[in-house]
Structures are given as structure tokens and as C-alpha cells.
């Protein structure tokens, strides 16, 4: 009988997560029934969404939510033979029994020279989030100017690169000088450290005096309040995240954007990547091609050891990572 190591949410987070909010447990897994497979985790993802979603989708004592790249090590399901690799939603666990309904096979023609971990990064949910936010929500066009914050993260770094591929001017904001240097390596036209500029408003104006056609929002809070007034008429804002607010114990308040949105006739739309799930296979192949052609570069922040899941998660929320934060089992 296989035992799985799991990280459970011991108690709901109050403010920023703490080590005492998590508990490492052992779980005995049942023998496989017809149609089931046994998975062994190779890489696990830590993502910002886990913080707010833990409150609404989890109870104390539940295994932490999340995705992983896993290998099928036993199978009673012909769709998932032993040895194949999948992306699963088993959460923070080393082994999972699945009936296959929550699994996505890694592309059959996945190149040998591309790390499998990218299936939960640039060639996975974060990459798809970047692509759909730009193409479906912003409907970005060549020659337009894009602003993206948290630009050195898993989503933001891909957003900027795709926008450059589409012939746009890209301005990125990040939280350290090392991250700014990385954005410039990726080809961002302008990049700045929002923590050290004397004025965020002036930094945004200097980076693009004519304003912004599109704004890919990952941060929310005061940054958003400063950025929205600098949108051009008929600008589009894709609201992907609000990481600056996830750990608040008291909700943030205004200023409010209504008059700017009315006078400039702005479009502001929140979205979930799952809306365009029917396009995923074609989209992933497109991004994989860009990566193989050297047009899409991806950096990973790798933490080794399943026992370090909470530390990797908290580090990601504090902005320690450049690119995608993952845990290698």
C-alpha cells in the first residue's frame, strides 16, 4: 500500500501565511480500482491564487490546493499508461489516486530539451493566462503600448514577451533591481523598480508619456489607482490578479476609478484562464513553438524538497522568485 505525504491547511490564514498554518501528514492510499491510476509528483506549483482561493474553496484540514506534473506509476486506465506524464490537480501531495477526470496528459510531442516543469509554467496555466489575457481580453494590436505589473513573475514575464512578439511597446514594473534587469534581458522597452522610484505616477509617465492602450493587472491596490488614470481613451484592462491585497486583514479602500473609466471609455474585465479551455491544446503548441524558436524564454525559481512547500509558497508571496516558482520533489 502506497503512502502519500500531504501538506494540509491546519487553519485558515489570517494575514500573511505562517508555518503554523500548515501540517505535514501521511495518508494511506487505497488500492487501484478499474479506471484509476497512481501518480507520483515530480514538480509542484506554488501560485498567488492559492492564497485567496484557500479561503473560499477549502476547509481547515484539507490538502492544500494546487497543480503538479506527475508520472503515472500504476495504471488501470488505458488512457494513462504507466510512464506517461500528466498535469493533475491533486494539490500538495507526493502521490495521488485519480480516476483520470482531473488529469491532462502532457503533450505527446513534448520536446526532450524542454523541462517537464514548464507544463505548470510557461507552457501551462500561467502561460495560457498570459496569452488569453492579451488576446481574448485586451485584444491587443500591433503598435499598442502595454503596461504589466508583477512583470518578472510567472505570468507577467510571459505577458511582456508575447506582447513584444505581437509588435507592441511593453512597460514592466517589478519589485527589485534584479527583476528589472531580467525584464530588460527579455526585451521589455521600459522597466522600473516600483519600490525605489520616487513617484510611481512619474515613473509611468516617463516610461510612456502618451499613456497606455492595455494594462495587464496582477497587483491591484494603490498601483492600480495610479495606473488607470494614465490609460488612453478606449483602453483595455485585463484583471488577472490582485496580489497586493491577498494578505490584507482589513479591506483596502479607494480612490475609485469610475470617473476615469467613464471619461476615457475604458474596458476593465476580470477573467479566469479556464474560460478558453477549448483552445488550450492549440495554444500550448503555439507557445511551445515560440519557446523552441527562442522567442519565449522562461526562468524558474526551483525549491528542492516536498518538505519545503510552505516555505516556497510564502517566498513566492513575498516576491522572492523571478519567473515561475516550483517545487521539485
C-alpha positions in Angstrom: 0.0 0.0 0.0 1.4 3.4 -1.0 1.7 6.2 1.5 1.4 9.8 0.3 2.9 12.8 2.1 0.5 15.7 2.1 0.5 19.3 3.3 -2.8 20.3 4.8 -4.2 23.7 5.8 -4.2 23.4 9.5 -6.1 26.7 9.9 -7.2 29.4 7.6 -4.7 32.2 7.0 -5.1 35.4 9.0 -2.9 38.0 7.2 0.3 36.6 5.8 0.6 32.8 5.9 2.7 31.3 8.7 4.5 27.9 9.1 2.0 27.0 11.8 -0.9 27.3 9.3 0.4 24.1 7.6 0.8 20.5 8.8 2.6 17.6 7.1 0.7 14.4 7.2 0.9 10.8 5.9 -2.1 9.4 4.0 -2.5 5.7 3.1 -3.8 5.4 -0.4 -6.4 2.7 -1.4 -5.6 0.0 -4.0 -6.5 1.0 -7.6 -9.9 0.2 -8.9 -10.8 -0.1 -12.6 -10.2 3.2 -14.4 -7.8 4.6 -11.7 -4.1 5.5 -11.8 -1.5 6.1 -9.2 0.6 9.3 -9.7 3.9 10.3 -8.3 4.6 14.0 -8.2 7.7 15.3 -9.9 7.1 19.1 -9.8 4.6 21.1 -7.8 3.4 24.6 -8.5 3.1 27.4 -6.0 0.9 30.3 -7.2 -0.6 33.5 -5.9 -4.2 32.3 -6.4 -3.7 29.7 -3.7 -3.9 32.4 -1.1 -7.4 33.9 -1.8 -8.8 30.6 -3.1 -7.9 28.8 0.1 -10.4 30.9 1.9 -13.3 30.1 -0.4 -12.5 26.6 -1.7 -11.0 24.9 1.4 -11.8 23.9 4.9 -9.3 23.6 7.7 -7.8 20.1 7.4 -8.0 19.9 3.6 -4.9 19.2 1.5 -3.6 22.5 0.0 -4.9 23.1 -3.5 -2.6 23.2 -6.5 -1.4 21.6 -9.7 1.6 19.3 -10.3 3.4 17.5 -13.0 3.2 13.8 -12.2 4.3 10.4 -13.6 1.8 7.5 -13.8 3.5 4.7 -11.8 0.5 2.3 -11.8 -2.5 2.2 -14.1 -5.9 0.6 -14.6 -6.8 3.2 -17.1 -5.7 2.7 -20.8 -5.9 6.4 -21.4 -3.0 7.0 -19.0 -0.4 4.1 -19.3 2.4 3.6 -16.9 5.3 6.0 -17.6 3.2 8.8 -19.1 3.3 12.3 -17.7 0.3 14.4 -16.7 -0.7 17.7 -15.1 -3.0 17.0 -12.2 -4.9 19.0 -9.6 -4.2 16.8 -6.7 -2.8 19.6 -4.6 0.2 19.4 -2.2 0.8 15.7 -2.2 3.5 13.3 -3.3 1.2 10.6 -4.5 -2.4 10.6 -5.8 -5.0 8.1 -6.9 -7.1 9.5 -9.7 -9.8 8.3 -12.0 -8.3 10.4 -14.8 -11.1 13.0 -14.9 -8.9 15.7 -13.4 -5.8 14.9 -15.5 -4.4 16.4 -18.6 -1.7 14.5 -20.5 1.4 16.4 -21.2 1.6 16.9 -25.0 2.6 13.7 -26.8 5.2 15.5 -28.8 6.8 17.4 -25.8 10.4 18.0 -26.8 13.2 16.3 -24.9 15.1 19.5 -24.4 12.2 21.3 -22.7 11.9 20.7 -19.0 8.6 19.0 -18.0 8.3 21.6 -15.2 7.3 24.1 -17.9 3.9 22.2 -18.1 2.9 24.1 -14.9 4.7 27.3 -16.1 5.1 29.0 -19.4 3.7 26.0 -21.3 0.9 25.6 -18.8 -1.7 27.6 -16.8 0.5 30.7 -16.3 1.4 30.9 -19.9 -2.2 30.4 -21.0 -3.3 33.1 -18.6 -0.8 35.5 -20.2 -1.9 34.5 -23.7 -5.7 34.7 -23.2 -5.5 37.9 -21.1 -3.7 39.6 -24.1 -5.6 38.0 -27.0 -9.1 37.5 -25.7 -9.5 40.2 -23.0 -7.2 43.0 -24.2 -7.5 42.1 -27.9 -4.0 43.7 -28.2 -2.9 45.1 -31.6 0.5 45.7 -33.1 1.8 49.2 -32.3 -0.1 49.5 -29.0 1.5 50.1 -25.6 1.1 47.6 -22.8 1.7 48.0 -19.1 2.2 44.9 -17.0 2.9 44.8 -13.2 4.5 41.9 -11.3 6.2 41.7 -14.6 9.0 39.3 -13.6 6.6 36.7 -12.2 5.3 33.5 -13.9 2.5 35.3 -15.8 3.9 38.8 -16.2 7.2 37.7 -17.8 5.2 35.8 -20.4 2.8 38.6 -20.9 5.6 41.0 -21.9 7.3 38.6 -24.2 4.0 37.7 -26.1 3.2 41.4 -26.4 6.7 42.0 -28.0 6.1 39.2 -30.4 2.9 41.0 -31.4 4.7 44.2 -32.2 3.8 46.2 -29.1 5.7 48.5 -26.8 6.0 46.9 -23.3 6.4 48.6 -20.0 7.0 46.4 -16.9 7.0 47.1 -13.2 8.8 44.8 -10.8 10.0 44.8 -7.2 13.8 44.5 -7.3 16.7 45.7 -9.5 17.5 42.1 -10.4 14.0 41.7 -11.7 14.2 44.9 -13.7 17.5 43.6 -15.3 15.7 40.4 -16.2 12.9 42.3 -17.9 15.4 44.2 -20.0 17.0 40.9 -20.9 13.6 39.7 -22.1 13.3 42.7 -24.4 10.9 45.0 -22.4 11.1 48.5 -23.8 10.9 50.1 -20.3 11.1 48.6 -16.9 11.4 50.0 -13.4 11.5 49.0 -9.7 8.3 50.3 -8.2 9.8 50.1 -4.7 12.6 52.6 -5.4 11.1 55.1 -7.8 10.4 58.4 -6.1 6.9 58.6 -7.7 5.0 55.7 -9.4 2.9 58.2 -11.3 6.0 59.9 -12.7 7.7 56.6 -13.5 4.7 55.5 -15.5 4.5 58.9 -17.3 8.2 58.7 -18.1 8.0 55.2 -19.4 5.1 56.1 -21.8 4.3 59.8 -21.9 1.4 59.1 -24.4 -0.3 56.7 -22.0 -1.3 53.0 -22.2 -3.6 51.1 -24.6 -3.6 48.0 -22.5 -2.9 47.2 -18.9 -2.4 43.6 -17.6 -3.3 43.8 -13.9 -1.6 41.4 -11.5 -1.3 43.6 -8.4 -4.3 45.8 -7.6 -4.4 48.3 -4.8 -2.6 51.6 -5.0 -0.7 50.6 -8.1 -4.0 50.3 -10.0 -5.2 53.6 -8.6 -2.2 55.3 -10.2 -2.2 53.4 -13.4 -5.8 53.7 -14.5 -5.7 57.5 -14.9 -2.8 57.0 -17.4 -4.8 54.8 -19.8 -5.6 56.1 -23.3 -9.1 56.6 -24.5 -10.8 53.2 -25.1 -8.0 51.4 -23.2 -8.5 47.8 -22.1 -7.6 46.4 -18.7 -7.3 42.6 -18.1 -7.6 41.9 -14.4 -5.7 38.7 -13.7 -4.8 39.2 -10.0 -4.5 41.5 -7.0 -1.6 40.1 -5.1 -1.1 43.3 -3.1 -4.5 42.7 -1.4 -4.4 38.9 -0.8 -3.0 39.1 2.7 -4.9 42.1 4.0 -6.9 41.6 7.2 -8.7 44.9 6.6 -10.0 45.5 3.0 -8.3 48.4 1.1 -10.4 51.3 0.1 -10.3 53.8 -2.8 -9.5 56.0 -4.6 -12.1 54.8 -7.1 -11.6 54.7 -10.9 -15.2 55.5 -12.1 -14.7 58.9 -13.5 -11.5 57.9 -15.4 -13.3 54.9 -16.8 -16.3 56.9 -17.9 -14.4 59.8 -19.4 -11.9 57.6 -21.2 -14.5 54.9 -22.0 -12.2 52.2 -20.6 -13.0 48.5 -20.6 -12.0 46.6 -17.5 -12.6 42.8 -17.3 -11.7 40.1 -14.9 -11.0 36.7 -16.2 -10.2 33.1 -15.4 -8.0 31.1 -17.7 -10.5 28.2 -17.8 -12.9 30.2 -19.9 -10.9 29.3 -23.1 -10.2 25.7 -22.1 -11.3 24.6 -25.6 -8.3 26.4 -27.1 -5.7 25.0 -24.7 -4.1 22.3 -26.9 -3.6 24.7 -29.9 -2.4 27.5 -27.6 0.1 25.3 -25.8 1.5 24.1 -29.1 1.9 27.7 -30.3 3.8 28.7 -27.1 5.9 25.6 -27.3 6.9 26.5 -30.8 7.8 30.1 -29.7 10.0 28.5 -26.9 11.8 26.2 -29.3 12.4 29.2 -31.7 13.9 31.1 -28.8 11.2 33.7 -28.9 9.8 32.8 -25.4 12.2 32.5 -22.5 11.3 31.1 -19.1 13.1 31.3 -15.8 12.3 29.1 -12.9 12.7 29.6 -9.2 13.2 26.0 -8.0 12.9 24.9 -4.4 14.0 21.3 -3.8 12.2 19.0 -1.4 8.5 18.4 -0.8 9.0 19.3 2.9 9.7 22.9 1.7 6.3 23.5 0.1 5.2 26.1 2.7 8.5 28.0 2.5 8.3 28.1 -1.3 4.7 29.3 -1.2 5.4 32.1 1.3 8.6 33.1 -0.5 6.6 33.4 -3.7 4.0 35.6 -2.0 6.9 37.8 -0.8 8.3 38.1 -4.3 11.4 36.1 -3.9 11.0 34.4 -7.3 12.0 35.5 -10.7 9.8 33.6 -13.2 7.8 30.6 -12.2 8.1 29.3 -8.6 8.1 25.5 -8.4 9.0 22.7 -6.0 11.0 19.7 -7.2 10.1 16.6 -5.2 
